[in-house]
Amino acid sequence: MEMALPERVMPAPKTDEKRVHLLKLLAQLRDHIDIHRIIGLNAGALREGRISGALLGYLQKSAHESLAIYIWKIFESSARNDLNSIPGVIESIPAVPVSDMQGRELAAFGKKYGHEAAPADARSYLKKTLGLFRAAHSESLGRLKEFRDTIGAHSDYDATITSLPSHAEFEILFSFAKEFYEVVSRSINESGPAVIPRAVGHGFISLIESLGVQAPRFDFEDEK
């Protein structure tokens, strides 16, 4: 009786390289989101402490602008440039039928974002899932693109953007990108996804504690 061989994933060295670059973008985005949130959550205590208000304002503004730019980097598509964004990773995936294991991994990811069809090949399935997600968050992504185009990448005299998406929306966009990276790691490259560290955020908490802020809040859940 022949033994069944374990399923092997498709070789995709370019996808593997791109997902590593995507991970680096995600790690930087995580830091920008955390710093921006921590300053906002502890604004009152920080104003009463020994930290310059001008410096805090600069840090929060820089984090806000940086996270907006990095989110767009992660979701950007381009017909001219070979990007390490989510669309760029998708385009690098070989268009071949998925194995049973890949199908299960991809379907679990897609169903979270409204894609109910069974995966036939990873590239088209992930492209459709991304399209559904982008449609559901088109307003936020549109505002981020406008910010990148008029303020982040250029200094446009006519730019009048007064606000960016909420912190909750930033977290939703980050979570989708992180889960995309994880499913590609497991199903396409057969590699356990790396943990995205939050050392910068926790380090900032330690810093403001040392400057006299009592029991600083790291996240919204801290108040529960």
N, C-alpha and C positions, 0 to 999 in steps of 0.2 A: 504494500500500500504506500503510495507516494505521500510525502508530507507536504502540506501547503506552505509555500514560501511566504514570508511576511511581505506586506505591501511596501513598495518603495515609492518615494515621491519623485517627481520629475526633476532632472538636473536643471537648475536655474541660477548659474553663478552671477549673472548680472542682477537678478532680483535680490540675491543675497547681499550683494554689495550695496544696492540701493536701500534695502531695508535697514542696514547698519547706519547709513547716512540719515535716514528718516528718524531712527532712534535718537541720534544726536540732536536733531531739530526738536524732537519731543522733550528731551531732557532740558534743553534751554528754555522751551516754552513753559515747562513745569516750574522752573525757577522764577520766570517773570510773573506768572500767575500768582505764585505763593507770596512773593515780595509785595506785589500790589495789594493782595488781600490782607496780609498781616498789617500793613501800614493803615489801611482803612479800618480794620477791626479795632485797632489800638490807638486811633487818632487822638482821642481825648487824653489818655494817659501819656502819650508821647509828647503832646503839646505842653504838658505840665512838667516833663522831665528835662534832662540836660542836653537833649538833642536839638540842634538848630532846626527851626521850622522851615527855613529856606532849603536846608539839605533834605529834609523829609519830603518836601514838596517836589524837589528835583528827582529824588529816588522813585517816588510814586508815579510821577509823570513819565519818567524814562521807562519804568516797568510797564506802564499802560501802553505806551507807544510801541515798545518792543514786542509785547505779547500780541498786539494787533498785527504787526508785521510778520511775526513768526507763524501765526495761525494761517495767514494768507500764503506764506511760503509752503506750508504743509498741504494746503488744499489747491494750490495753483496748478493749472494745466497749461501747456504750451505746445504749439505745433512746430516751433522753431528750436526750442531748447530741450535737451535731455535732462529732465529734472529729477530730483530725489523726493519729490512730493508724492502724495498718495496716487494721483493720476499717473505720475511717472513710474512708480513701482508697478502699477497695474499693467501699463503698456509693456513692461519688461517680462511679464509672465508668459511662458510658452502657451500657445493656444492649442492645448491637447486635452483629451478627455480626462476627467478627474477619477481618482481611485475611490473606493468606498470610504476609506478613512478621510480623504480630502473632502469628499462630498458631505460627510457628517460635520466636519469642522466648519466648512463654509456655510452650510445651511443653518447651523446654530447661530453664526454671526449675522447672516442675512435676515433671519426671522426677527431679530431684535429691532431691525430697522425697516420692517414692512415688506421684505422680499420673501414671498412664500413659495416661489418656484424652486424645483430641485436643480442643483447645479449640474450643468453639462460640462463646462470647462471653467476654470478659475477666473480667467481674464474677463470673460463676458459677465460672469456672475458678480464679480466684485465691482465691475464698471456699473452694472445696473444698481447694485446696492448703494454705491456712492451717489449715483444720480438721484435715488430716492431720498437719501439723507440731505443732499444739497438742496433739493426742492423744498424739503421741510424747513430748512434753515436758510432759505435764499435771502431773506431780508438782512440777517446778520452778516452773512458772507458778502453780500453786496456792499454793506457799509464798510466792512473791512477792506474790500478791494478799493473802494473809493478813497478811503483813508490812505492806503498804500500808494495809490496812483497820484494823489494830490498833495499829500503831506509827508508820508513816510519815505517815498522815493524822490519827491520833488518839493519845492516850495512854491506852491501855486497861489498866485495873488488872489484869485477868485475863490479859493477854497473856503467853505463856510461850515465844515463839519463841526458840530457842537457836542456830539456824544458818540460813543461806541457801544456795542452790545453789553449787556449786563454781565456781572461776574458769573452768574449761573449759566449763561449762554457760553461763556468762555470754557467753563468746565465741561459742558455737553460736547463742544467741538473737540476739546482735548480727549475726552473719553472715547469718542468715535475713532479718532486717529490712533490712540493707544491700542484699542481693540483690533483695529485693522492691522497694525504692526504685529500684534500677537498672533492673529490668525494666519498671516502670511508666514511668520516664523515657524509655526507648527505644521501647517498644511503644505506649504510650498517648499520651504528649505529644511524641514525636519530638524529644526533647531529650537531648543527651549528659549522663549523670549527673555531678554534681560529685564531686570527690575529697574525701573526708572527711579533714581535716588531723589530724596528731597532734603539733602544735606544743607543746601543754601537756605531754604526756609527755616529749618530748625536752627541753623547757625545764626540767622538773623534774630530769632527768638532769644537765643542765649545772649546775643549782643545787647538787645534792648533791656533784658533782665539785668545785665551788669551795669546798665546806665540808670537803674532805679525803677523800671516799670514792673509793677507787682503782678504776678500771675498773668502774663500777656496771653492773648488768645491767638492760637494758631489757625483755627478754622471756625466756621459758623457753628459747627456742632459743639464747640466748647461751651456755648451758653445753655445747652440743654441740661 
